[in-house]
Amino acid sequence: KMHPSLKGEDLAMKAETGVMNQAVKNIHDREGKYLTFSLGKEEYGIGILKIKEIIGMMPITPVPQTPEFVKGVVNLRGKVIPVLDLRLRFGMEPMDYTERTCIIVVEIASDTGKIMMGIVVDAVSEVLNIKHDDIADTPTFGTTLRTDYILGMAKMGGGVKILLDIDRVLSSDEINVLEKVA
C-alpha cells in the first residue's frame, strides 16, 4: 500500500534524489590514496586498498596459449600468481625491463571471488592522497573505445594521472583465462 502522503511527483522526487545521492557517493568513493606509477610518459593510479605489495622483477614462467599481455606466472612465497604487462594490455609498445620496472601485486574481484595478479609497470612513482575535487570524469572518446576501467582523471600539478578501476582492466573472459593459469 502506498503511503497516503506520497503522491506521484513526491515519489519521482525521492527517486531522483536517490540517483543524485548515488552519484555523489560514487564521486566520494573515488577520493583517497592512490599508488601512482608510470607507463611510458603517462602516469596512472590504482587505489591503495587494491594493492597487496610491490616487488622487483623476478623470473616469470611463460604459459602457452595465453593472450600476449599475459607474461606468465611467478612464484610469490609459494603462491603462483599470473602476471600481465600493463603496457601490452593497453596496446603500448613493448619495452625492455629496467631496474625500475616492477610488479604491483593487486587483488581483483572476479565472478568467482578475489584473485591475486601481478601487473608489470615501468616504474612506481608515489602514493598520493587525491581529493574528489581534483578528480574529473573520464571524457567520452566516442563509442569504439572501452573506458569503463578508468575511474577518472586526477588533475595534479598541471598534469593528469589516469585513475584505473583495476577490477575492470580485464574483461571477465580474460580474468577466466588468468584463473586457469594460476
Phi, psi and omega in degrees: 000142180277140178295133186301331184277352181264112176264172183309313183290329176297318180297316180299319180297316179298317180297317180296318178298320178300316179296316179298314181300321179295319180296317178297317179299317180299320178297315181291331178297331183283339181292145175147196183271134180232139170274123180257148182210165182246147170227111185063228181268356183268149175250135180235164176221145175233135178308131187300332183291340180276345189266129179269313179192170177238128180234154175290169177300142177219168182301129179250125179273117180294148177241122182296158174063029175247160179302158185302324184286347176276110184285333181141215181229154173236157176261106181254099182048049176087355178252127180273120179235141177288149179232132175236152180266113184296327177304311183291325179299323182269010176071024179271167178296136174295153181222147175295142178286142180242185179290344178271343179298135177214173181247123174265121179270120183239159175247121181244153179274132175235178180299331186259008181130211181256140174232147178267141173210157177256141174239129180276127177233159183296315181195143175273137183263282184198171173262127181241142173266110186255123181278151183297334178295335181269002182252120178258153177292156179292128177294154178275135181250029185087178188276343187281340184265130178274116181236014184294343180274001177261117179290321182172182180244121179270123179270109184228124173047047177082351178244186180230133173250134182271118181270124185262141168267094191298335177295338185250000180298326176255146174284165182297328177296318180293323178296320178301320177299315181297321181295326179290326182291318187282000000 
